[in-house]
Amino acid sequence: MSSWKVSREYAAYSLDSMTIVAAQNEIVAEFEGMADWFDVYEALVKMGRELGSLEEDERNDENSIPGCQSNVWLKMRMENGIIKLEADSDALITKGILSLLLRVLDGRPPGEILNTQLFFLYDIGLSTNLSPSRSDGLNNIIGTVMDFARNNGTQTS
């Protein structure tokens, strides 16, 4: 079982991540009315179109996430004790998934990110509908953010 395949009930017990829980609940509510995976897919593609792009020089090896089915770039930095994330991909569905991750994780302190469970990925059906290679890529993206949070947990700027 992948690390992000957890239930909402488990995540709600983490008092340190209530704002992340609220962001995830908002995403789950947005996807609840969708009749099938095709509707979810269309919503992710739309979100991918709406997500800004990294500058060409930011699409580099340093920001590249290995092990993804498509090209994925994740720019991470610490700013005033919070993690700032920017992401891009050459695949719209992946960009849509990145958009959701940014809504939940961007602008949070490292400790808050490390103390959360990303239940929304399960609740909106990504755990059962992504191909194995996309699931592996998603786990790599999440792992990269978690590693960055772990490595910068005491840094304030």
Secondary structure, 3 states (H helix, E strand, C coil): CCCCCCCHHHHHCCHHHHHHHHHHHHHHHHHHCCCCHHHHHHHHHHHHHHCCCCCHHHCCCCCECCCCCCCEEEEEEEECCEEEEEEEECCHHHHHHHHHHHHHHCCECHHHHHCCCCCHHHHCCHHHHCCHHHHHHHHHHHHHHHHHHHHCCCCCC
